[in-house]
Each structure stands twice: as C-alpha cells, then as structure tokens.
Amino acid sequence: MQISQNRGESIKLDRKKLDSRIPFYMKVIIFLFPFATFIGSYLNVSVISLSNIYSLLLMFLVFRQLLKGRLNYIKGYILFFSVMIMYSLFTIIWSRYSPIGMTIFLPLVTGFVCMAFVASLDYRNLNLFLRSMSIFTYIVLLIALYETLFGSYILFDNNDFIYVLNKYGFHYPGVAFANPNDLAQYLVCIVPIILAKQFDEKKVFLPTIIFLVTLFILFNTNSRLSIISIFIIVFGYFIVFLSKNKLIFKRGLFTGVLLYVLINLVSVIGIDLKTFDLLDNFLLINSSMDYFTGRSVLYTEAFALGVENLILGAGLGGSYAVTTIGTHNMFLFIFSDLGILFAVGFILFLFFLFIKLYRYRKMKLINFHFASLMLSILVAFPIVSSMSSANEQRKIIWLILGLMLSVLSNYKEKTKLLAIDKRSESCHDY
C-alpha cells in the first residue's frame, strides 16, 4: 500500500465511521457541552447550577483520560495550570481578599476543567465537538440578531443594556451571556473556526453571510476590541499563515470583493450607512468609569497592585477588590492576584504553544488548516482575552486554550502515526 509522504495532505475520514466509534454517552456529553457551559448557569438543581454539575462530570472524564494517557503530549501545559489552581487556593488562606477570592475560585476551577476536557479530545471527538459548537453558534447568532433588531430577550436580563439603545440605534444583544462584551468574545473565538472550516470545504456563500451577520452583531455590542480581533484573526489566517495556498487566498480575495459589492448594494437600495456614523462611534474614546471605558484606570490599579505584591501576588480576588469590576485583562489578573512567576509562566505557555503549532501550520486536521487558525487566534489573544472582566464568563477563553492544546496533541499523534507508517514501509521494502 502506498503511503503518502506529503505532510500537507489531509487524512480523509468517513464521518459516519468516525461517529459510530464514539460511545453514545460521549456523543451526548459533547453535544450538551456548549449548552450546559453557557446556558447552564441559568438552570439550577436545588441551589447548584447545571453548569457546575456538568463541570463535575467533565472533571471525572478528564481524570479518566489522564489515566488512559490521553494528555501525555500536553501534560506540561496541564501541570502548569494545575499548579496555578492549587496556588490560587493557597492564597485564599492568607490573603486579605479571601471573601472575594472564594467567589472567584470555583469559576476558575470550572474554567480549567473545561480547558482540560477539550484538550483531551481525540480527532474523532474533536470533529463532533466542532459540529456541536457550530450548531450552538448558529442559534446564538439568530437569537442575537433577533435581540438586536427587536429588543426582545429570552435569557439576557442585564438591566444596563435591555432598556437602552446603542449608538447605532439598535438594541444591545446578549443572548445568554453576562453582557454584550462576553457575547462578542464568544463570537470572536468560535465564528472564525466555522468560517475557516467552511472555506476549506470550498463553501463561499454561507460563510460570507455568517461573517456579515457576525460583524453586524459585534458592532452592536459596541465592543471595539472584538472588531479589531476578528479582523486580525481572519487576516492572519487567510493572508499570513495560508499565503502559500493560492486556492484559499483566491477565495479569501473573492470574499473581500463580494463584501465590498454588498456594502455598495446597501447604499443603492436606500440605506445610508453614514447615518450610523460607524467610524466615528468606533473611534470614540470616553475616559469615564462607565462600563465601556476607563480601562486605563483599571489597568493602572491592577498593575500597581501586582507591583506591590510582585512575587506572591495579592491573592485571589485582589484585582477585583481594587477595581470593583475586574481587570478586563487576563494577563493583569494573573499578575496582580498570583504574582509575576505565574504571569511569566502564562506568557511562556502561549509562546511555546505558538512555536509548536507553527510547525504544523501546513498540515490539515479534520479537513482544514486548524493549526494555522489557532496561530491567528494566538496572535490576537492579548486582545481577545481582555474583553471580559468576570472569571465565570472567561470559559470561552479556557475553551479556546483547550482547543489549541487538543489541536497540538492531535497533530503530534498524527505525525507519530505517519512516522510509524514510513518506518513500516521502509522495512517492507528492505
């Protein structure tokens, strides 16, 4: 049998055969993942939220995968976060911010469990996981579009947004997230995965519509960081990391031309985009301590707290105590609460993850250039991880970190299998 030696060639998989090899209980758990994770906080069993109960189930599965050796390729990364979680618990004992730290610790643990579970997925489960996330994202986009246009909400109940119009004259979308910023953060992380996969499947029309709807929703969340992030991710994926793939580059260029034509068609049918002052509103800077701004003040206070407690950190909850609403920055959160060692460790974690994923940028996984997309998201990560302030809403960040680790693990496994096949072929020829 001829074995392909082209590293850029994808392994073609039969979807039905893949699904049939996944245990039924695992299919149910994966399908429920986005719903339990992001909507489960609204549903309680006694006094415990469904999302926390689901996290306990995930913790059991992660431990099982650990025993089976599924996390061997990425055990160093998992160990770093395990130590960070343990240290966070230790700081609650001696920190003067213990009452706040106790409220943050459980969301921190459930976020880590979320990451570890996603990281443990093999290529079969990862493929199913992406389909589950896609279905959930389509639902989120439809609900967000409905909320934006009509101002009717199903789960979103943040009074700071449901009774007011945004700067463009529409309503703020929220779906099942704490605020519009968290919705924007979710879409920025997940929608590019859907777009990249569909473009590699030679689809153009549907991903273009999804991208336009996503941009419309992101603008109406008034999240500048989300607009910047999604353009960095899309540009990085199509122009930088896939620049040698002429077919994908041409499709990306075609999509850009199509977007330009659509924007001009909008004005032809009588809608004047100038009335919305998109650019003016996007560039508007307000230094007050309202929800949308005042980040320079938050960053200054959190950074000062970290400098004062450089080695050990101020303890879990310290950043929330001095800023009252959180740092809006994951790096500063780790630096101020847990100290410089964990902050540097987190930066090194991202750096080494980038280097290792870069080696696999030309290879395909689940029939698209997954490593290249994760590299693009890593480039935008400092911005993406700065959109949300609340730990319990950072699960999308833990999820995306878990995807990066899962992709890395599956690429390592794939190259190992290819190497074994090559050695087998050499021995046979000999």
C-alpha positions in Angstrom: 0.0 0.0 0.0 1.4 3.4 -1.0 1.8 5.8 2.0 1.7 9.5 1.3 4.8 11.4 2.4 3.3 14.8 1.9 2.9 16.5 5.3 0.3 18.9 3.8 -2.0 16.1 2.7 -5.0 15.6 5.0 -6.2 12.2 6.3 -9.6 11.7 4.7 -12.1 10.4 7.3 -15.5 8.9 6.9 -17.8 10.9 9.1 -20.2 8.1 9.7 -17.5 5.7 10.6 -16.0 8.2 13.0 -19.3 8.8 14.7 -20.0 5.1 15.1 -16.8 4.7 17.0 -17.7 7.3 19.6 -19.6 5.9 22.6 -23.2 7.2 22.9 -22.6 8.8 26.3 -19.7 10.7 24.9 -21.8 12.0 22.0 -24.4 13.3 24.4 -21.8 15.0 26.7 -20.1 16.7 23.7 -23.4 17.8 22.2 -24.5 19.2 25.5 -21.2 21.0 26.2 -21.9 24.5 24.8 -25.5 24.5 26.1 -24.5 23.3 29.6 -21.5 25.6 29.7 -23.0 28.9 28.6 -26.7 28.4 29.4 -26.5 26.0 32.3 -25.8 28.9 34.7 -29.4 29.9 34.3 -30.7 26.5 35.3 -30.4 25.2 38.9 -30.7 21.8 40.5 -31.6 22.7 44.1 -29.0 25.5 44.7 -26.4 24.2 42.3 -26.3 25.5 38.7 -26.5 22.9 35.9 -23.2 24.2 34.6 -21.4 23.4 37.8 -22.9 19.9 37.9 -21.8 19.4 34.3 -18.3 20.5 35.3 -18.2 17.8 37.9 -19.0 15.3 35.1 -16.2 16.7 32.9 -13.8 16.5 35.8 -14.4 12.8 36.1 -13.9 12.4 32.3 -10.7 14.4 32.4 -9.3 12.2 35.2 -10.2 9.1 33.2 -8.5 10.5 30.1 -5.4 11.3 32.2 -5.2 7.7 33.4 -5.5 6.5 29.8 -2.6 8.7 28.8 -4.6 10.9 26.5 -3.0 14.0 27.9 0.6 12.8 27.7 1.5 15.0 24.8 0.4 18.2 26.6 0.9 17.2 30.3 3.4 20.0 30.9 0.8 22.6 29.9 -1.9 20.9 32.1 0.5 20.7 35.0 1.2 24.5 34.8 -2.4 25.3 35.2 -2.9 22.7 37.9 -0.2 24.3 40.0 -1.7 27.7 39.3 -5.1 26.5 40.5 -3.6 25.0 43.7 -1.7 28.1 44.4 -4.9 30.2 43.9 -6.5 28.1 46.7 -3.5 28.5 48.9 -3.7 32.4 48.5 -7.2 32.3 49.9 -5.8 31.1 53.2 -3.5 34.0 53.8 -4.8 36.8 51.5 -6.9 39.7 53.0 -9.0 39.4 49.8 -10.2 35.9 50.8 -14.0 36.7 50.7 -13.8 37.8 47.1 -11.3 35.1 46.3 -13.7 32.4 47.4 -16.3 33.6 44.9 -13.7 33.5 42.1 -12.1 30.2 42.9 -15.0 27.9 41.7 -15.3 29.7 38.3 -11.5 29.4 38.0 -11.7 25.6 38.6 -14.6 25.0 36.2 -12.8 27.0 33.6 -9.7 24.9 34.0 -11.8 21.7 33.8 -13.4 23.0 30.6 -10.0 23.5 29.1 -8.7 20.1 30.2 -11.7 18.3 28.8 -11.5 20.0 25.4 -7.7 19.4 25.4 -8.3 15.6 25.9 -10.5 15.2 22.8 -9.0 13.0 20.0 -9.7 13.8 16.4 -13.0 11.9 16.3 -14.4 13.6 19.4 -12.9 16.9 18.3 -14.7 16.7 15.0 -18.0 16.1 16.8 -17.2 18.9 19.3 -16.8 21.4 16.4 -20.1 20.4 15.0 -21.8 20.8 18.4 -20.2 24.3 18.8 -21.3 25.2 15.3 -24.9 24.3 16.0 -24.9 26.3 19.2 -23.2 29.3 17.5 -25.9 29.4 14.7 -28.5 29.5 17.5 -26.6 32.3 19.3 -26.3 34.3 16.1 -30.0 34.0 15.3 -31.0 35.0 18.9 -28.5 37.9 18.9 -29.8 39.1 15.5 -33.4 39.0 16.8 -32.5 40.8 20.0 -30.6 43.5 18.1 -33.4 44.2 15.7 -36.4 43.9 18.1 -35.2 44.3 21.6 -36.9 41.2 22.9 -34.8 39.0 25.2 -35.1 35.4 26.3 -32.4 34.8 28.9 -30.4 38.1 28.8 -31.5 40.2 31.8 -28.8 42.8 32.3 -30.7 46.0 33.1 -27.8 48.2 32.0 -28.5 47.2 28.4 -32.0 45.8 27.8 -33.7 49.2 28.3 -31.5 51.4 26.1 -30.5 51.7 22.5 -26.8 51.6 21.4 -25.1 54.3 19.4 -26.3 52.8 16.1 -30.0 53.0 17.1 -30.4 49.2 17.6 -30.7 47.1 20.8 -27.8 45.5 22.6 -27.6 41.7 22.0 -26.7 39.5 25.0 -28.3 36.0 24.4 -27.2 34.0 27.5 -24.0 35.9 28.4 -23.4 38.4 31.3 -23.1 41.4 28.9 -22.6 42.2 25.2 -18.8 42.1 25.7 -18.9 38.5 26.7 -21.1 37.7 23.7 -18.6 39.4 21.4 -15.8 37.5 23.0 -17.6 34.2 22.3 -18.3 35.1 18.7 -14.7 36.2 18.0 -13.4 32.9 19.3 -15.8 30.5 17.6 -17.0 32.1 14.4 -13.6 32.1 12.7 -13.4 28.3 13.3 -16.7 27.9 11.4 -15.6 30.2 8.6 -12.2 28.5 8.2 -13.7 25.1 8.1 -16.3 26.0 5.5 -13.8 27.9 3.3 -11.6 24.8 3.2 -14.7 22.8 2.2 -14.9 25.2 -0.8 -18.0 27.0 0.5 -18.3 30.8 0.0 -21.9 32.0 0.2 -22.8 30.6 3.6 -19.6 31.7 5.4 -19.9 35.2 3.8 -23.4 35.6 5.2 -22.2 34.3 8.7 -19.4 36.8 8.6 -21.7 39.7 7.7 -24.2 38.8 10.5 -21.4 38.4 13.0 -19.9 41.8 12.1 -23.4 43.4 12.5 -23.8 41.9 15.9 -20.3 42.8 17.0 -20.8 46.4 16.0 -24.0 46.5 18.1 -22.2 45.1 21.1 -20.1 48.3 21.0 -17.0 46.2 21.5 -14.2 47.8 19.6 -11.8 45.0 20.7 -14.0 42.4 19.1 -13.9 44.1 15.8 -10.2 44.5 15.9 -9.7 40.9 17.0 -11.8 39.3 14.3 -10.1 41.2 11.6 -6.7 40.2 13.0 -7.7 36.6 13.1 -9.3 36.5 9.6 -6.4 38.5 8.1 -3.8 36.3 9.8 -5.4 33.1 8.7 -6.1 33.9 5.1 -3.2 36.2 4.3 -0.3 35.3 6.6 -0.5 31.6 7.5 -2.1 30.4 4.3 -0.5 32.8 1.9 1.2 29.8 0.0 -2.2 28.2 -0.6 -3.3 30.0 -3.7 -6.7 28.5 -3.8 -7.7 29.6 -0.3 -6.1 33.0 -0.9 -8.2 33.5 -4.1 -11.3 32.5 -2.2 -10.4 35.0 0.6 -9.8 37.7 -2.0 -13.1 36.8 -3.7 -14.9 37.1 -0.4 -13.4 40.6 0.2 -14.6 41.8 -3.2 -18.0 40.3 -2.5 -18.2 42.2 0.8 -17.3 45.4 -0.9 -20.0 44.9 -3.5 -22.6 44.1 -0.8 -21.7 47.2 1.1 -22.3 49.3 -2.0 -25.5 47.5 -2.8 -26.8 48.5 0.7 -26.5 52.2 -0.3 -28.1 51.5 -3.7 -31.3 50.1 -2.1 -31.7 53.3 0.0 -29.8 52.6 3.3 -27.3 55.3 4.1 -24.6 53.8 6.3 -23.3 57.3 7.0 -26.3 57.9 9.3 -24.9 55.3 11.7 -21.5 57.0 12.0 -19.8 53.7 12.2 -16.3 55.0 12.1 -16.9 57.9 14.5 -18.6 55.6 17.0 -15.8 53.1 16.7 -13.1 55.6 17.3 -15.0 57.4 20.2 -12.9 57.3 23.4 -14.6 58.0 26.7 -12.3 58.0 29.7 -15.1 57.9 32.3 -15.6 54.9 34.6 -18.7 53.8 32.7 -19.0 50.2 31.5 -17.3 50.6 28.1 -14.2 52.5 29.1 -12.0 53.6 31.9 -9.7 50.7 31.1 -6.6 52.7 31.6 -7.7 53.3 35.2 -8.4 49.7 35.7 -5.1 48.6 34.3 -3.2 51.1 36.3 -4.8 50.0 39.6 -4.3 46.3 38.8 -0.7 46.8 37.7 0.1 48.8 40.8 -1.3 46.0 43.0 0.8 43.5 41.2 4.0 45.6 41.6 3.3 45.9 45.4 2.9 42.1 45.6 5.4 41.2 42.9 6.5 37.7 43.9 3.5 36.1 45.7 0.7 38.3 44.2 -2.0 40.0 46.2 -4.0 36.8 46.4 -7.0 35.6 44.5 -9.6 38.3 44.4 -7.2 41.2 44.9 -7.7 42.7 41.4 -11.5 42.6 41.9 -11.2 44.4 45.2 -9.2 47.3 43.9 -11.0 47.7 40.6 -14.5 46.6 41.8 -15.4 45.2 38.3 -12.3 43.2 37.5 -9.2 43.9 35.4 -10.7 43.3 31.9 -7.3 41.7 31.2 -6.4 38.1 31.8 -2.6 38.8 32.0 -3.1 41.5 34.6 -5.5 39.3 36.5 -2.8 36.6 36.9 0.0 39.2 37.6 -1.9 41.1 40.3 -3.5 38.2 42.0 -0.9 35.4 41.7 2.4 37.2 41.1 5.0 37.6 38.4 6.1 34.0 38.3 2.7 32.8 37.1 2.3 35.8 34.8 5.6 35.0 33.1 4.7 31.3 33.1 1.4 32.1 31.3 3.3 34.2 28.7 5.8 31.3 28.2 2.9 28.9 27.9 1.5 30.9 25.0 4.9 31.4 23.4 5.8 27.7 23.4 2.3 26.8 22.2 2.7 29.2 19.3 6.1 27.7 18.4 4.8 24.1 18.4 1.7 24.9 16.5 3.7 26.8 13.9 5.5 23.5 13.0 2.1 22.1 11.9 0.7 25.1 10.1 0.8 23.4 6.6 -0.9 20.2 7.8 -4.7 19.7 7.9 -6.7 18.3 10.8 -10.4 17.5 10.3 -10.0 18.6 6.7 -8.9 22.2 7.3 -5.8 24.1 8.5 -6.7 24.0 12.2 -3.1 24.9 13.4 -3.0 27.9 11.2 -6.3 29.2 12.6 -5.1 28.6 16.2 -1.9 30.6 15.4 -4.1 33.5 14.1 -6.1 33.4 17.3 -2.9 33.3 19.4 -1.7 36.5 17.7 -5.0 38.2 18.7 -5.1 36.5 22.1 -3.9 39.5 24.2 -6.8 41.5 22.8 -9.4 38.7 22.8 -8.7 37.8 26.5 -9.1 41.4 27.5 -12.8 41.7 26.5 -14.4 40.1 29.6 -13.9 41.0 33.2 -15.7 38.2 35.1 -13.9 34.9 35.6 -17.1 32.9 35.2 -17.5 34.3 31.7 -14.0 33.5 30.7 -14.9 29.9 29.9 -14.7 30.8 26.3 -11.1 31.7 26.8 -10.5 28.4 28.6 -12.3 26.6 25.8 -10.1 28.2 23.1 -7.0 27.3 25.1 -8.3 23.8 25.3 -8.8 23.7 21.6 -5.2 24.8 21.0 -3.9 22.0 23.2 -6.2 19.5 21.6 -5.1 20.5 18.1 -1.4 20.3 19.2 -2.0 16.9 20.8 -3.8 15.5 17.7 -1.1 16.9 15.3 1.6 15.2 17.4 -0.3 12.0 17.3 -0.8 12.3 13.6 2.9 12.9 12.8 3.8 10.0 15.0 1.5 7.7 13.1 2.9 8.9 9.8 6.4 8.3 11.0 5.4 4.7 12.1 3.9 4.1 8.6 7.0 5.3 6.9 9.3 3.1 9.0 7.0 0.1 8.3 7.1 0.9 4.6 10.9 1.1 4.7 11.2 -2.2 6.5 8.9 -3.9 4.0 10.9 -2.6 1.0 14.1 -3.8 2.6 
